[in-house]
Amino acid sequence: MKIITLTDLRKDLFKIIMAKKEYHHLKELEYLEKTGTLNTIMKRINNSTDDDFVEL
């Protein structure tokens, strides 16, 4: 039986958190793709110029 150290626990929790973030990111992209929003955003980015961006 392996003894779980605090460091190993932290590493495992970090991996889980990062995997969950990646999963949510992929689901968001999938939603944007399904609704057509992603295509609209990509078209606007590709057709934009430096003048379209305003410094805040």
DOMI-396120 format. One record per atom (N, C-alpha, C): residue number from 1; residue in three letters; chain; atom name; x negated, y, z negated. Coordinates in nm, 4 decimals, always signed. Atoms other than C-alpha are relative to their C-alpha. Layout:
N
     n   res   chain   atom       east      north         up
   NUM   ALA       A     CA          X          Y          Z
...
This chain:
56
     n   res   chain   atom       east      north         up
     1   MET       A      N    -0.0845    -0.1175    +0.0000
     1   MET       A     CA    +0.0000    +0.0000    +0.0000
     1   MET       A      C    -0.0891    +0.1240    +0.0000
     2   LYS       A      N    +0.0799    -0.1210    -0.0131
     2   LYS       A     CA    -0.1373    +0.3369    +0.1032
     2   LYS       A      C    +0.0487    +0.1042    -0.0999
     3   ILE       A      N    -0.0323    -0.1078    +0.0924
     3   ILE       A     CA    -0.1502    +0.6154    -0.1521
     3   ILE       A      C    +0.0094    +0.1292    +0.0800
     4   ILE       A      N    -0.0207    -0.1255    -0.0714
     4   ILE       A     CA    -0.0105    +0.9391    -0.0174
     4   ILE       A      C    -0.0613    +0.1129    -0.0820
     5   THR       A      N    +0.0617    -0.1138    +0.0676
     5   THR       A     CA    -0.2301    +1.2314    -0.1066
     5   THR       A      C    +0.0770    +0.1264    +0.0357
     6   LEU       A      N    -0.0667    -0.1272    -0.0253
     6   LEU       A     CA    -0.1092    +1.5882    -0.1209
     6   LEU       A      C    -0.0373    +0.0553    +0.1375
     7   THR       A      N    +0.0455    -0.0469    -0.1313
     7   THR       A     CA    -0.3171    +1.6713    +0.1869
     7   THR       A      C    +0.0715    -0.0744    +0.1119
     8   ASP       A      N    -0.0708    +0.0784    -0.1011
     8   ASP       A     CA    -0.1630    +1.3858    +0.3862
     8   ASP       A      C    +0.1469    +0.0405    +0.0082
     9   LEU       A      N    -0.1395    -0.0429    +0.0031
     9   LEU       A     CA    +0.1832    +1.4954    +0.2769
     9   LEU       A      C    +0.0164    +0.1332    +0.0728
    10   ARG       A      N    -0.0053    -0.1304    -0.0673
    10   ARG       A     CA    +0.1148    +1.8514    +0.3923
    10   ARG       A      C    -0.0155    -0.0152    +0.1511
    11   LYS       A      N    +0.0208    +0.0224    -0.1431
    11   LYS       A     CA    -0.0150    +1.7297    +0.7285
    11   LYS       A      C    +0.1249    -0.0588    +0.0645
    12   ASP       A      N    -0.1207    +0.0627    -0.0538
    12   ASP       A     CA    +0.2911    +1.5103    +0.7806
    12   ASP       A      C    +0.1154    +0.0992    +0.0070
    13   LEU       A      N    -0.1065    -0.1001    -0.0006
    13   LEU       A     CA    +0.5294    +1.7902    +0.6849
    13   LEU       A      C    -0.0225    +0.1034    +0.1098
    14   PHE       A      N    +0.0325    -0.0955    -0.1057
    14   PHE       A     CA    +0.3499    +2.0280    +0.9204
    14   PHE       A      C    +0.0352    -0.0579    +0.1371
    15   LYS       A      N    -0.0320    +0.0649    -0.1274
    15   LYS       A     CA    +0.3831    +1.7785    +1.2078
    15   LYS       A      C    +0.1508    -0.0044    +0.0230
    16   ILE       A      N    -0.1461    +0.0061    -0.0107
    16   ILE       A     CA    +0.7553    +1.7394    +1.1362
    16   ILE       A      C    +0.0567    +0.1376    +0.0335
    17   ILE       A      N    -0.0484    -0.1368    -0.0243
    17   ILE       A     CA    +0.8121    +2.1159    +1.1250
    17   ILE       A      C    -0.0315    +0.0436    +0.1425
    18   MET       A      N    +0.0376    -0.0398    -0.1356
    18   MET       A     CA    +0.6227    +2.1710    +1.4503
    18   MET       A      C    +0.0811    -0.0767    +0.1044
    19   ALA       A      N    -0.0808    +0.0789    -0.0929
    19   ALA       A     CA    +0.8100    +1.8883    +1.6235
    19   ALA       A      C    +0.1428    +0.0540    +0.0053
    20   LYS       A      N    -0.1351    -0.0555    +0.0048
    20   LYS       A     CA    +1.1408    +2.0382    +1.5085
    20   LYS       A      C    +0.0067    +0.1321    +0.0767
    21   LYS       A      N    +0.0039    -0.1265    -0.0740
    21   LYS       A     CA    +1.0413    +2.3814    +1.6453
    21   LYS       A      C    -0.0047    -0.0260    +0.1502
    22   GLU       A      N    +0.0115    +0.0335    -0.1418
    22   GLU       A     CA    +0.9429    +2.2264    +1.9784
    22   GLU       A      C    +0.1327    -0.0535    +0.0531
    23   TYR       A      N    -0.1297    +0.0551    -0.0394
    23   TYR       A     CA    +1.2722    +2.0345    +1.9920
    23   TYR       A      C    +0.1016    +0.1122    +0.0215
    24   HIS       A      N    -0.0943    -0.1113    -0.0124
    24   HIS       A     CA    +1.4744    +2.3514    +1.9324
    24   HIS       A      C    -0.0336    +0.0880    +0.1208
    25   HIS       A      N    +0.0421    -0.0785    -0.1158
    25   HIS       A     CA    +1.2703    +2.5369    +2.1944
    25   HIS       A      C    +0.0453    -0.0683    +0.1297
    26   LEU       A      N    -0.0408    +0.0730    -0.1197
    26   LEU       A     CA    +1.3376    +2.2645    +2.4518
    26   LEU       A      C    +0.1513    +0.0018    +0.0182
    27   LYS       A      N    -0.1462    -0.0053    -0.0082
    27   LYS       A     CA    +1.7090    +2.2606    +2.3676
    27   LYS       A      C    +0.0470    +0.1380    +0.0463
    28   GLU       A      N    -0.0344    -0.1355    -0.0424
    28   GLU       A     CA    +1.7219    +2.6387    +2.4112
    28   GLU       A      C    -0.0248    +0.0173    +0.1497
    29   LEU       A      N    +0.0289    -0.0075    -0.1432
    29   LEU       A     CA    +1.5548    +2.6139    +2.7525
    29   LEU       A      C    +0.1019    -0.0796    +0.0810
    30   GLU       A      N    -0.1000    +0.0826    -0.0673
    30   GLU       A     CA    +1.7948    +2.3355    +2.8487
    30   GLU       A      C    +0.1339    +0.0742    +0.0094
    31   TYR       A      N    -0.1245    -0.0774    +0.0007
    31   TYR       A     CA    +2.0920    +2.5537    +2.7506
    31   TYR       A      C    -0.0066    +0.1143    +0.1010
    32   LEU       A      N    +0.0152    -0.1112    -0.0939
    32   LEU       A     CA    +1.9585    +2.8516    +2.9454
    32   LEU       A      C    +0.0039    -0.0488    +0.1444
    33   GLU       A      N    +0.0002    +0.0561    -0.1346
    33   GLU       A     CA    +1.9037    +2.6296    +3.2475
    33   GLU       A      C    +0.1409    -0.0415    +0.0417
    34   LYS       A      N    -0.1364    +0.0448    -0.0306
    34   LYS       A     CA    +2.2551    +2.4822    +3.2289
    34   LYS       A      C    +0.0928    +0.1173    +0.0287
    35   THR       A      N    -0.0893    -0.1145    -0.0167
    35   THR       A     CA    +2.4217    +2.8222    +3.2012
    35   THR       A      C    -0.0432    +0.0924    +0.1131
    36   GLY       A      N    +0.0487    -0.0844    -0.1084
    36   GLY       A     CA    +2.2133    +2.9751    +3.4799
    36   GLY       A      C    -0.0733    +0.1234    -0.0491
    37   THR       A      N    +0.0667    -0.1171    +0.0570
    37   THR       A     CA    +2.0674    +3.2342    +3.2441
    37   THR       A      C    -0.1491    -0.0028    +0.0293
    38   LEU       A      N    +0.1441    +0.0124    -0.0226
    38   LEU       A     CA    +1.7152    +3.1011    +3.2909
    38   LEU       A      C    -0.0362    +0.0458    +0.1410
    39   ASN       A      N    +0.0272    -0.0426    -0.1381
    39   ASN       A     CA    +1.7305    +3.1505    +3.6687
    39   ASN       A      C    +0.0096    +0.1512    +0.0136
    40   THR       A      N    -0.0170    -0.1456    -0.0051
    40   THR       A     CA    +1.8563    +3.5061    +3.6227
    40   THR       A      C    -0.1197    +0.0705    -0.0618
    41   ILE       A      N    +0.1156    -0.0600    +0.0678
    41   ILE       A     CA    +1.5770    +3.5880    +3.3781
    41   ILE       A      C    -0.1247    -0.0121    +0.0865
    42   MET       A      N    +0.1191    +0.0209    -0.0822
    42   MET       A     CA    +1.3112    +3.4369    +3.6051
    42   MET       A      C    +0.0027    +0.0889    +0.1249
    43   LYS       A      N    -0.0103    -0.0883    -0.1167
    43   LYS       A     CA    +1.4410    +3.6317    +3.9078
    43   LYS       A      C    -0.0334    +0.1434    -0.0379
    44   ARG       A      N    +0.0275    -0.1381    +0.0425
    44   ARG       A     CA    +1.4329    +3.9581    +3.7146
    44   ARG       A      C    -0.1474    +0.0195    -0.0330
    45   ILE       A      N    +0.1428    -0.0101    +0.0318
    45   ILE       A     CA    +1.0806    +3.8887    +3.5886
    45   ILE       A      C    -0.0815    +0.0055    +0.1288
    46   ASN       A      N    +0.0748    +0.0045    -0.1262
    46   ASN       A     CA    +0.9565    +3.8023    +3.9384
    46   ASN       A      C    +0.0183    +0.1263    +0.0830
    47   ASN       A      N    -0.0280    -0.1202    -0.0790
    47   ASN       A     CA    +1.1188    +4.1115    +4.0917
    47   ASN       A      C    -0.0324    +0.1293    -0.0743
    48   SER       A      N    +0.0252    -0.1199    +0.0799
    48   SER       A     CA    +1.0094    +4.3515    +3.8184
    48   SER       A      C    -0.1344    +0.0633    +0.0353
    49   THR       A      N    +0.1250    -0.0735    -0.0158
    49   THR       A     CA    +0.7393    +4.6144    +3.8352
    49   THR       A      C    -0.0407    +0.0534    -0.1371
    50   ASP       A      N    +0.0464    -0.0560    +0.1272
    50   ASP       A     CA    +0.5356    +4.7838    +3.5643
    50   ASP       A      C    +0.0909    +0.1124    -0.0486
    51   ASP       A      N    -0.0896    -0.1101    +0.0370
    51   ASP       A     CA    +0.7815    +5.0737    +3.5714
    51   ASP       A      C    +0.1260    -0.0490    -0.0710
    52   ASP       A      N    -0.1202    +0.0549    +0.0636
    52   ASP       A     CA    +1.0595    +4.8409    +3.4536
    52   ASP       A      C    -0.0171    -0.0196    -0.1502
    53   PHE       A      N    +0.0266    +0.0249    +0.1412
    53   PHE       A     CA    +0.8927    +4.7962    +3.1163
    53   PHE       A      C    -0.0294    +0.1310    -0.0711
    54   VAL       A      N    +0.0152    -0.1228    +0.0774
    54   VAL       A     CA    +0.9161    +5.0702    +2.8588
    54   VAL       A      C    -0.0736    -0.0342    -0.1283
    55   GLU       A      N    +0.0741    +0.0221    +0.1238
    55   GLU       A     CA    +0.6666    +5.0918    +2.5760
    55   GLU       A      C    +0.0807    +0.0558    -0.1160
    56   LEU       A      N    -0.0782    -0.0430    +0.1170
    56   LEU       A     CA    +0.8437    +5.1083    +2.2421
    56   LEU       A      C    -0.0878    +0.0625    -0.1047
